[in-house]
């Protein structure tokens, strides 16, 4: 790990001067990072919002991955202001998110998965932007109310929905105050295109740049970003990262080097602690391109993940007794990339997207080798009423076909914002086939509608049905696994979201989903039907 961080640093220093410094955004994080550091008012995370392509980067902030809040000081797109910002002293900011969730999980007589609970998050702090550095200090106060008391079943059903997970982790605790972000960004390190961020901050992979084309920007926010690293924005508490981020950002490209520990949080109300037994290193190079008729975005990345929590029982398809004796570390290296393009075609716009990742390493005492890919395409009619956008795609993340051969073949999603890719998050992108169609429309400038239909299958019947979003404390592995029952058909899922921008400072979201379980669900539950509904308000101060 130390050798890798040293190598990453040398790569960053060696490549940075080779990039053109003309017309540089000296903030060196690019506007994309504002989606993570504190967006404008609106949806709590991109997939929750669903809506059609925003008309500007500012509009897209309302679909960012974290609770509503002002953009981070060093992430603005005004290049002149970024190069020589006026020091206006310390500025106060705040944001409030309130959500009511109604869960009817797949039924079982062993627990009650039908319940309603309320969660809220209040974020507030101070920030300052100067020519030499930017400063950010933010606290978060979260609350959970009316959590279910009978929604946790014995294995294999386990926790029935997020309300059950909040109860399992926090018990009777209902609120907590903690440090959400505290960082300094040092600018102009060797050149105006370089910056170094140190401290506690939020981050999402794939969002290193913000395309000028709003459709391409939507694809990055909703179908590329946070697939492997994210703040887990839909959860009430979310997660942050402690460490450093070096960025070289120019109009020709972006180089990002990240070295962090994730923080406690997500489902755990205690967001104070860092998790030093989990180490993350990430290097990405992104090349945006724009012409009069098309816009594209390409990235290559490398991600190193190490989990030394020897007391945590790993979630995989081996027998429980075998997993319990495996106290060796997880060390997974993920390498891959994405390519997305939007182009004029006839009366509308055609979009194509590809994402791919391969993994090697060790999963405890087992060797690890896995892969995943996604291919998508769509067509939109921006000049017609409601601006309809129709899309379809397919994702596959490998599964493990033999729990006894010393090889672990299940794709590991690492630390994603899971709900970006699972709007009703009863599954994860591990051992998964996901074919979908999608329709997005804007009846008005304030209202966005989105509906997805997904056909979900397990990639391998010998592996598990996984759910979760990665490590969030030292008492839970971060992923849950249920047996497949020898089946692969998981569920058919249909959903609908409506996002309404009530004012410049207030946004409302309503989401509903219905899942009809297949043979995998039927092997563990007595009923196949599940319904999930929530309503949410986000207010920026």
Order of alpha helices (4+ residues) and beta strands (2+ residues): alpha-alpha-alpha-alpha-alpha-beta-beta-beta-alpha-beta-beta-alpha-beta-beta-beta-beta-alpha-beta-beta-beta-beta-beta-beta-beta-beta-beta-beta-beta-alpha-beta
